[in-house]
Every structure is written in structure tokens, then in C-alpha cells.
């Protein structure tokens, strides 16, 4: 909580939110929640900054997939004989792309996987951006609204149960990575 009240906290949140959307494994909620609880009067500013940074980071993830797939991913798929299957996957992905991006952007699913996949499959950039703004904004502004409205009881709950919540968070994070590994 003390770290969330620092002057640099918003900048740190923006950096974490930006890089989480393309490469970093820890979601910005870890900073967003204590920052809003520490400064409820700035909840909307914090959620807006987090959303903007996340969408811009998502565009970096999209660019990673778009620009590096041909040089790295495509030769690997061709070597293993999966290039034709990938093209069918890309076609199906793009048919449902807006929903996939929106679902991953709003849920705890690792958004970076979807940002990179969207670039690889060349999902329409406008569709990708709109779905990202709506889903990431929806997620962060919903958290801000709940924390703004129920601030002190939630703050007491988090401070009382922080070790348990931290273990639960890391278990969910690990579960997400394992689900990706075995379901993808």
C-alpha cells in the first residue's frame, strides 16, 4: 500500500501494464488494486492510464507477431510440416478474432498470447484495437468502480488475507500457464 502511494506509482503501473501486454507475466492488477485503494479519488485516472498503456503494449505484442512470424515462426512451422494447418488456424482465428481478443483482454487469460497471435494471424488492426480498448478498459474500469465503491472493506480484507490472496494469485497464474501449455 505504501508503494502504491508513491509519486512514481502511476508511471510504474503504466510500464508494467505496457510490457505485460506483450512479454511480462505479471498482470497490472497487482499494482492497480493497491493504487486505487490507496487513492480512491484517482480511481478513474489510474484505470484510464492502465488501459491506455495496456492497449499500446498490446500493439507492441501485435507487432512482434506480425513482424517476426515470417522470419522465425513460419520456417519452424514449415520444417515440422505444420504450415498448412497453421493457415487454417489463422483463418479460424480471424473469423472469431474480435471475440478472442475481447475474452482474453477481460479475463485473467494471458493477454500477451492473444496480442502476439493476433499479429501472427494478421487480424485486422482496427478490430484488434477496438476489442482491446473495450475489454481492457472494461476490466480495469470495473475493478476501479468496485474498489471505489467498496474501498475500505476490500482494503481491510486484502490487508488481512494478503498471504492467502498472494498464493491464490500465483496458483491461478501458474494454472493459466499450465492450461496454455497442455491445451494449446
C-alpha positions in Angstrom: 0.0 0.0 0.0 2.8 2.4 0.8 4.4 1.8 -2.6 1.1 2.5 -4.3 1.1 6.0 -2.7 4.4 7.0 -4.2 4.6 9.7 -6.9 6.1 7.2 -9.3 3.4 4.6 -8.8 1.3 5.7 -11.9 4.4 5.6 -14.2 5.4 2.2 -12.8 1.8 0.9 -13.4 1.9 2.2 -17.0 5.3 0.4 -17.6 4.0 -2.8 -16.1 0.7 -2.6 -18.0 2.6 -1.9 -21.3 5.0 -4.8 -21.0 2.5 -7.2 -19.6 0.5 -7.0 -22.8 3.4 -8.3 -24.9 6.0 -10.1 -22.8 5.8 -9.7 -19.0 4.0 -12.5 -17.0 2.6 -10.5 -14.1 -0.7 -8.6 -14.7 -1.1 -4.9 -13.9 -3.9 -5.7 -11.4 -1.2 -6.4 -8.8 -0.4 -2.7 -8.8 -3.8 -1.3 -10.0 -5.7 -2.7 -7.0 -3.5 -1.2 -4.2 -3.1 2.0 -6.1 -6.8 2.6 -6.3 -7.3 1.5 -2.6 -4.6 4.0 -1.6 -6.0 6.9 -3.7 -9.7 6.2 -4.4 -10.2 9.7 -5.6 -7.9 8.9 -8.6 -9.5 5.6 -9.4 -10.7 6.7 -12.9 -7.3 8.3 -13.8 -5.5 5.1 -12.7 -7.8 2.8 -14.7 -7.5 5.1 -17.7 -3.8 5.2 -17.6 -3.6 1.4 -17.1 -6.0 0.9 -20.1 -4.1 3.1 -22.4 -0.7 1.6 -21.5 -2.1 -1.9 -21.9 -3.6 -1.3 -25.3 -0.4 0.3 -26.5 1.6 -2.7 -25.1 -0.9 -4.9 -26.9 0.0 -3.2 -30.2 3.7 -4.0 -29.4 2.7 -7.6 -29.0 0.8 -7.5 -32.3 3.9 -6.0 -34.0 6.0 -8.8 -32.5 3.7 -11.4 -34.0 3.3 -9.5 -37.3 7.0 -8.7 -38.0 8.8 -11.7 -36.6 6.5 -14.6 -37.6 7.8 -14.7 -41.2 11.4 -14.8 -40.2 11.1 -17.1 -37.2 7.7 -18.8 -36.8 7.0 -19.7 -40.4 10.2 -21.6 -41.1 9.8 -23.6 -37.9 6.2 -24.5 -38.9 7.3 -25.4 -42.4 10.1 -27.6 -41.1 7.7 -29.6 -39.0 5.0 -29.7 -41.7 2.5 -27.6 -39.9 2.3 -24.6 -42.2 -0.9 -25.6 -43.9 -2.5 -26.4 -40.5 -1.4 -23.0 -39.2 -3.0 -21.2 -42.2 -6.3 -23.0 -41.4 -5.9 -22.0 -37.7 -5.2 -18.3 -38.7 -8.4 -18.3 -40.9 -10.5 -19.6 -38.0 -8.8 -17.3 -35.5 -9.5 -14.2 -37.6 -13.2 -15.3 -38.1 -13.6 -15.1 -34.3 -10.7 -12.6 -33.6 -12.7 -9.8 -32.0 -14.3 -12.2 -29.5 -11.0 -13.9 -28.8 -9.2 -10.6 -28.1 -12.2 -9.3 -26.0 -12.3 -12.5 -24.0 -8.6 -12.6 -23.3 -8.5 -8.9 -22.6 -11.1 -9.0 -19.9 -10.3 -12.3 -18.2 -7.1 -13.5 -16.4 -6.1 -15.4 -19.6 -2.5 -14.2 -20.6 -3.4 -11.3 -22.9 0.1 -11.3 -24.4 -0.5 -14.6 -26.1 -3.5 -13.1 -27.9 -1.7 -9.9 -28.8 1.1 -11.9 -30.5 -1.2 -14.4 -32.1 -3.3 -11.5 -33.5 -0.2 -10.2 -35.2 0.9 -13.6 -36.4 -2.6 -14.2 -38.0 -2.8 -10.6 -39.2 -6.1 -10.0 -37.5 -7.4 -6.6 -38.7 -5.6 -4.0 -36.6 -8.8 -1.9 -36.2 -10.7 -4.9 -34.9 -7.8 -5.8 -32.6 -7.5 -2.3 -31.2 -11.2 -1.8 -30.6 -11.6 -5.2 -28.9 -8.6 -4.4 -26.8 -9.8 -0.9 -25.7 -13.3 -2.3 -24.8 -12.1 -5.4 -23.0 -9.0 -4.0 -21.2 -10.9 -0.8 -20.4 -13.9 -2.8 -19.2 -11.7 -4.9 -16.9 -9.7 -2.0 -15.4 -12.7 0.3 -15.0 -14.8 -2.4 -13.5 -12.1 -3.0 -10.9 -11.8 0.7 -10.3 -15.6 1.1 -9.9 -15.7 -1.8 -7.4 -12.7 -0.6 -5.4 -14.0 3.0 -5.4 -17.4 1.9 -4.2 -16.4 -0.8 -1.7 -12.9 0.7 -0.8 -12.3 0.3 2.9 -13.9 -3.1 3.4 -12.0 -4.5 0.5 -8.8 -2.9 1.7 -9.2 -4.4 5.2 -9.9 -7.8 3.5 -6.8 -7.6 1.4 -4.6 -6.5 4.2 -5.9 -9.2 6.5 -5.7 -12.0 3.9 -2.7 -10.9 1.8 -0.6 -14.1 2.1 -3.6 -16.3 1.1 -4.5 -13.9 -1.8 -0.9 -13.9 -3.0 -0.8 -17.7 -3.0 -4.2 -17.8 -4.8 -3.0 -15.3 -7.4 0.2 -17.3 -8.1 -1.7 -20.5 -8.3 -4.1 -19.0 -10.8 -1.2 -17.6 -12.8 0.6 -20.9 -12.8 -2.7 -22.7 -13.7 -3.1 -20.3 -16.7 0.4 -21.1 -17.9 -0.2 -24.8 -17.5 -3.5 -24.6 -19.3 -1.8 -22.9 -22.2 1.0 -25.5 -22.3 -1.4 -28.5 -22.3 -4.4 -27.1 -24.1 -2.7 -25.3 -26.9 
